[in-house]
Amino acid sequence: MNEELAHDISMSLPDEVWCLNMVERYRRARHCSEFCTFDGDRYFIRGVMSVPFAYRDGDFTWGVWCEVSQADHDAFITAYETDTLGELKTLEGRLANEVPGYEMSIGEAVEIEVLPDARPMFVMKGDGDLAQEQRAGITLERHEELHEILFGDDEEDFEDEE
């Protein structure tokens, strides 16, 4: 079964922006696939958070958003625009998505490793469940649990249609 398990999930926007209706989102947020500004004074960048598998090669990859300071946001955009991302230092931020299967992950501290040719890598700080699993990896059983959290209802809906 593990060949069918999800291993890459992406969040479209920071949760506070995503939960708005279309009109409010239009009024309050500017965003593209990599950056977001909310209410004119909150700043976000999109990146990747990898959690290694403890039972096989590879990672479970979460595409998530982090809230950063305006200075870091602006520096990141400038480096992105001028192709100088490799010159940026490590940034600090706060996770802007509640990651399914990791209660209370939103707002947790994140170290942002800026990469020259890819989305930034987010490394969880602290001792929360997500940080612990990012360091230790996830078992097959935990991977199956995450898959059920993410898609369990979808599979039931499909069975109901038959």
PyMOL commands that set and color helices and strands:
alter all, ss='L'
color gray80, all
select helices_A, chain A and resi 2-4+15-18+22-28+70-81+85-87+129-136+140-161
alter helices_A, ss='H'
color red, helices_A
select strands_A, chain A and resi 8-10+29-31+35-38+42-52+59-68+91-95+109-113+121-124
alter strands_A, ss='S'
color yellow, strands_A
deselect
rebuild
show_as cartoon
